[in-house]
Amino acid sequence: MYEKIITYLKEQISLNECIILPNFGGFETEYSPSIFDKSSGKIIPPHKKIKFIEEYKKDNGYLANYIAQKENCSRDEAYALLTKFIEEIKKEINTKGEFNLSNI
């Protein structure tokens, strides 16, 4: 199930400027326009820069609502899934020192 939540998180990050994991932190995105890199002669396409901000603790509801929609469950059930996911992140950070959110 955690792989699905990571997928949902990735999808929401691509659609919104800020996605918050309740009582954990948030992902904020910033649009970066295309640029021409003179040193390499390449054009770098537009993209989003993502940063994690630990201070963002108050939930904006985007991710839980999206999980509820995708999993066809209640918002409370979605929050329960999200809470378990966040607990797993914290556990892995405490034991391994990191949690890998692949492809985000």
Residue pairs with C-beta under 8 A, 6 or more apart in sequence:
1 81
1 85
2 85
2 88
4 70
4 71
5 67
5 81
5 82
5 85
6 101
6 102
6 104
8 63
8 66
8 67
8 70
9 19
9 21
9 27
9 63
9 101
9 104
10 101
10 103
10 104
11 66
12 19
12 62
12 63
12 66
13 19
13 27
13 29
13 48
13 50
13 104
14 48
16 29
16 62
17 28
17 29
17 30
18 26
18 27
18 28
18 29
18 56
18 60
19 26
19 27
19 60
19 62
19 63
20 26
20 27
20 56
20 57
20 58
20 59
20 60
20 62
20 63
21 63
21 82
21 85
21 86
21 89
22 57
22 58
22 59
22 64
22 79
22 82
22 83
22 86
23 57
23 59
23 86
24 54
24 57
24 86
24 89
24 90
25 52
25 53
25 54
25 55
25 56
25 57
26 52
26 53
26 56
26 57
26 60
27 50
27 51
27 52
27 53
27 104
28 50
28 51
28 52
28 53
28 56
29 48
29 49
29 50
30 48
30 49
30 51
31 46
31 48
32 46
32 47
32 48
32 49
33 46
34 43
34 44
34 45
34 46
35 43
35 44
36 42
36 43
36 44
37 43
37 44
50 104
63 82
64 75
64 78
64 79
64 82
65 75
65 78
67 73
67 78
67 81
67 82
68 74
68 75
68 77
68 78
71 77
71 78
71 81
73 81
89 99
92 98
92 99
93 99
